[in-house]
Amino acid sequence: MITDESLSESNKVQKFQNVLYAKAKAEPEFRFYTLSDKMWRDDFLREAYRMVRRNGGIAGVDGESFAHIEAKGVDRWLGELSQDLRHGTYQPGAVLEVKIPKKESGRFRKLGIPCIRDRVAQTVAMLILSPIFEADLQDEQYAYRAKRSANDAVKRAHGLLNHGFNEVVDCDLSNYFGEIPHAQLMKSVARRVSDGRMLGLIKAWLEMPVVAKDDNGGGPTCRARKERKGTPQGAPISPLLSNVYMRRFIVGWKRLGYAQRFGAHIVCYADDLSIFGRSSARQMLTAVERMMNQLQLPINRDKTRCLRCPQESMKFLGYRIGWNYRTNGSVYIGTRPSKASVQSLCRKVSEQTSRKYGLMDSQEMVRRLNWMLSGWSNYFYLGQVSPAYSAIDRHTTKRLRQWLSRKHQVKAGKYVRFSNKRLWNDHGLVCLAPKTKNLPWA
């Protein structure tokens, strides 16, 4: 619940962030030496808890949920965390590792979920550190930043291709979050932060042990501590740290003269990295490999591509960029949702409307489908989206019709009782096709 008090605290945090950003922007070499005392301030802790609570998520390995915290009393719980941070008795717990499916069928991404206590502490640190490093992040970086998005990165890539930067290195980094070397990362952080306690907290978060969700009584593993690399993808502090480390590559690319030599521009969204130039893509890839080797970031050679776009289409952040065709037969360089992105959503719709959900209430089923469709279309609106929208509408109406027919044991006349028009008008299913009326380029 947002109250006047919480808004006041948010404003205090925002004002402090503005001061940090202004200082960092004005003095690029300045190192901030008094930051850790903000870690236990009530306004920062309350703001961090609100952010973590809004994001939701499951409990960590300690089993402590938001319901437990609120039953105990949020003020009391935050007070205990504040005391531990103030007196140096705070120790981060283990990270719960879960696997979430990727777009490709049968493939999974490992996600590390800290305990809520650690999520709040890390979010406080993020509130303090983000404005400092935001002043240093490069224009080429689009991930996890205010007023920037993945769609902005796609637009930039599209714009570069239209301006003749057609030699492309589509770089695939192998397990970027899991391979970031701790020593090099800490140097990047210490370039701006000299507060020993803050640096100590970051180091402790990097070395948190991991417990896999499907472990059968196994204890936590300390791979990060032993191998001195990796930051849990799912921890609140990880997006900031990943941006800080990727900055090293982008700055190095410019300082070593590669940007000027190859006439090249980088577009980066977290670990999605593409380079657009006018020189040979093979030569650019050689320079990228040399730099990534120094940064100790392995490249997936099987997935990294050198291509000339739009003669060869490229996939970037779920979009396909290449030749598109107008109704009159003319061609242009354009974007559209990739085939894999469409198939991924269709698989999710099929899973949601499978027999195991046969007892679900019809309104709840439609609500879940609408949530999927709306979320997907809110991201995939750039370029030629009409064919994708139509394909998804066809698949969704077919699957919902089958599900309703099984539920109500309708064997004949299902195309009349559950026609597309009735699914959209009576049951309230979202139809994507009409959305293109507001997208003249679709």
N, C-alpha and C positions, 0 to 999 in steps of 0.2 A: 504493500500500500504506500503510495506517494503522499507525503505530508509536507506542510510548509517547512518543517524542520529538515526533512530529507532534501528538499530543494535547496535550502540554505547551505547545507553541507555540500551538495553537489556544486553549488556556485563557488564555495571556498576552494574546493579541489580544482575547479576549472581555472580560477584566478591564479592559483599556485602553478598550475601547468603552463599558463600563459607566460608567467614570469620566467619559468625554466626555459621555455621555447625561445623567448626573446633573447635571453642570455646566451643560449647555445648558438642561435643564429648569428648574433652579433660577434661572438668570439669563438671561431671554429676550433681553436686550440685549447680552450678552457677546459679544465678537469674539475668536475663537481665533487667536493670533498665532504659535504654535510648533507647526507640524504637519508641515512638509515633511521634517524630520529623521527622521520615521518611515517615509518612502518607501523608504529604503535599509536598513532594519533587517531582519536575517535572518528573524526570526519572521514579520514581515508579508509578506515576499517569498515565503517558503515556503508560508504559508497561501494567498496569492493564487494561486500556481502550482497548488496542489492544487485550488482552486476552478475555475480555468480548465481544468485537465486533466480534471476531472470533467465539465465541460460539453461537452468535446470540440470538434468543429468542424473545418473545413478550414483549411489553411494560408492565410496572407495573401498579399499581392503579392510578398513576398520569397521565397516558396516554402518557408519554414522550417516543418517539421511537428514534432509531438511526438516522432516517431521520431528525427528529426535531433537534437533537443535531448537526448533520453535517451541517444542514442549518444555524444554529446559529453560528457555528464555534467551532470545538472541543477544540482549544486552549482556547478560551474564557470560554467555559463550564467547562473545567478542572481547569481553573484559579479560577472560582467562588467556585468550590468544594474545591480547595486547601485553599482558604481564610476561608471558613467555618470550615474546619478541623483545621487550624492553630489557629483561634481565639475562638474555642470552641463553635461555633454557629451551628455546624452540628447536625441535628436531623434526625434519620432514619425514613422513612415513613412506611406505612403499607405494608404487604405482600399479594400478590394476590394468593389465593389458587385455584388450578385447580386439576381436577381428571384425571389421565391417566390410561388406562386399564392395568390390570395385564395379565399374561399368562392365568390364569384361567378365563374362560368366565364369564362375569357378575361381576367381581371383579375389584376394582379400588384402585390406590395408590394416596394419597394426595401429591401434590407437591406445595411448597411455592415459589413464584416468587417475589423477591424484585424489587423495582424500579431500573432502570439502574444506577442511582446515587448511590444507596446503594450497588449494585453489584460491582461497581468500587471500592468503599471504602473498601468493604469486601475483594476484591481481592488484594488490596494493603496490607491489614493486613495479608492475607494469604501468600503473597510473603515474608513478614517479619518474620512471625511466623513459617512457614513450615520447614525451615532448622533447627530451634531450636528443634522442636519436632520430626523431622525426626531422629535426633541423638538418641532419646529415644525410638522410636517405636520398637516393638519386631519383631523378625524374623517370628513369627507366623502370623503377620498382612500383608495382601497382597493388601488391597484396597487403592486406591487413592495415590499410591506411585510410584515414578519414577522407571523404570526398573522392575516393578512388575505388575502382571496382574491376572485376574480371572483364566486364563488357568494355570498360575504358581501354584495357590492354588489347582486346580484340579490335577495337576501332583503330588503335594506334598501328597495329600490325597491318590492318587493311589499308590504312592511309599510306604507310611506307611502300607497300606493293604498288599502289596506284601512282606513286611518285618515282617509280623506277628502281627501287631497291629490291630487285627480283632474285638475287642470289641469297639463298636461305640456308642457315644451319638450324635445324630443328633438333635441339639438344635434349637428351633424356639423361637426367642424373639418377644414378642407382641409389635409392633409399637416402635421399638428401638429408632428411631430418635425423636419420640414424647414423649418418657418417660424419656429421660436423665434428671436427676435432676440438676437444675441450680447451687445450692449451692455446690454440690459435684464436678460438672464440673469446676466451677470457682476455686475450690481448686486445681484441677489438673493443670489448666492453671497457677495459681499463684505460683505453685511449681517451675516454670521456669521463670515467668514474674513478675517483681515487679513494672513495669511502671503503675502508677495509671490511666493515661489517656487511655492507651491501654486496660486495664482491664475494664474501664468504657465503652469504645466502644463495647467491646464484650458483656458486660451485656446488653447494649441497644439493640444490634442486637438480643439477645436471647428473649427479651421482646417485639419485634415488634408486633403490632396488626395485625390481619388477616382478610382479606375481601374475602369471597368466590365468585368465578366467577359467580355463578348462584344466588347470593343474589338479591332479588327483593327490592332494595332500603334500605336494612338493613345496619346498620353501622358496623364498624370494631369490632371484638371481641378481647378481651385481655386475652385469656385463658392462654397463656404462662406466662404472668405477674401474673395472679391470682394464678395459680397452681404451678408456679415456676418450670416448667419442659418443655422440648422439644426444639428442634432446627429445623427450617424449612428445610425440605428435598428439596433442590433446591437452597438454598442460597450458594454462593461460599465458605463461611467460615464453613459450616456444615460438609463436609467430614473430614476436619482437626479436628474439635471438636469431631466428633464421634470416630475417631481413638484415640484421646487423652484419651477419657473416657474408651474405650474398653481396652486400655493398662492397666488400673487399674485391670481389671479382670485377664488378662494374667499374670501380675507380681504377683498378689496375689496368683494365682494358683501355681506358682513356690515357692514363699516364704513360703506358708503354707505347703509345702511339698507334695502336691497332685500329682505333676508331677512325683516325685520319687516313692511315695507310690503306685500309680496305673500303673507306667511305661507308662505314657500317654503323648501324644503330641496334641497340639491344632492347628487347621487350621482355620483361620478366614479371612473372606472377608466382611468388614462392619458388617452387622448384621447376616450374614450367618456364623454360628459357629458350628464346629464339633470337637469332641474329640475322638482320637484313642488311645486305650490302650490295655494292656494284662490282666488287672483285670476286674471284673464284671462291665458291663456298668451301671447297676442299682446303684452300689455303687458310681460310678463316677457322675451319675446324681444327687444323693443326695448331693454330695459336690458342684456341680454346682448350685443347687437350693439354698443352704445355702449362697453361695457367691453372687448370683444375688439378693437375698433378701436384703442383706446388701447394695448392689449397687442400690437398688430401681428400678431394671429392671425386669418387670414381664415376666415369661416364659409361652408360649402358651402350656399348657399340652396336648391339643388335637393333636397338630402337632409334639411335641417333641417325638422322638423315641429312644428306646434302642434296638440295634440289633447286630447280629453277621454277619459281612460281610466277604466273599461274599455269604455265605449261604442265607442271605437275602440281596437283592440289596438296595442301598441307592441312593438318589437323592442329588446332590450337584452342585450348580451354573449352573443348566440347564442340567447337565450330569447325566446319570445313571451309577453307578459303581457297578459291580458284576461279575457273571460268564458270559463270552463271549465264543462263540463256533467257532472253526476253521472249515474250509471246510472238514477236515479229521475226524471231530467229537470230537477232543480233546478240553478240556476247559482250560480257563485261567482267571485270574482276569483282567478285562479290563473296559474301558470306552466307552460310546457311547452316542449320544444325547438322552435325555429322550423323552418318548412318548409325554409328555406335551409340550416340546419345539418344536417338529415337528408339533404337532397339532396347536400350537400357530401361527407358520409361515403360515400354510395352511389356517387358519382363516383369516389372514391378506391378503393373496393372493386372497381369495374368496371375501373379502370385497372390495379390490381394483378393482376386475373385475366384480363387481355387475352392475346392470342395471343403477344405478344412475350416472355411469361414461361413459355411452354410447356415449356421444358427445365428449369425449376426443380424441385428436389426437393419432393415433396408435403408433407413435414413442414415445410420452410422456408416454403412458401406458407401453410400453416395458421398457422405462428408469426407471420408478418407480418400476416395478417388478424386474429389474436387481439390483436396489439399495437394495431392500429387500433381494434378494437371495445372493448377494455378501457379504452384511453385516453379514448375518446369517452364511454363510460358512466360513467367515474369523474368526469367533469365534469358531464354531463347526468343528474343524478339528482333534481333539484328538480321538484316538481309532478307533473303528469299525463304520465308518461313511457311508460306502457304502449303506447299506439298507435305511438309512434316506435320503441320497442324491437322491437315485432312487425314493423313495416315493414322495419326493418334486418335482422332475422333472415330474413325472406322473401327479401330481395334478396341477402343474403350466401350463403344456402344455394343459391339458384338459380345464382348466378355461380360458386361453387365446384364445383357439380355439372357445369356446362357445361365448366369448365376440366379437371376430372378425366376427363370423358368424352372430350374431345379428346386429352388426354394418353395415355389408355389405349385410344383408338380404340374406344370403346363407342358403338354406334349404337342398340341396342335394349336395353331393360331398365335404363336408367340410373337410373330412379326407384326401382328395387329395389336395385341394386348401390350406388347413392349416395343412399339415402334420407336424409331429414333426421336421423332417429335415428342412422343410421350415421355421418353427417358429424359429429354431436355426440359420440357415444359412442366410435366406433372411430377416427376421424381427429382427435378432440380439438378441433373447432371450438367456440369460445365461443358459447353461446346466451344472449342478453340477457334474454329474457322471464322466466326464473326469478328474476332479480335483484330483480324487483319484489316478491317475497315479503317482503323486508326493508324495503320502502318502502310502508308502508300507505296513503300518499296517492297512489300512482302509478295 
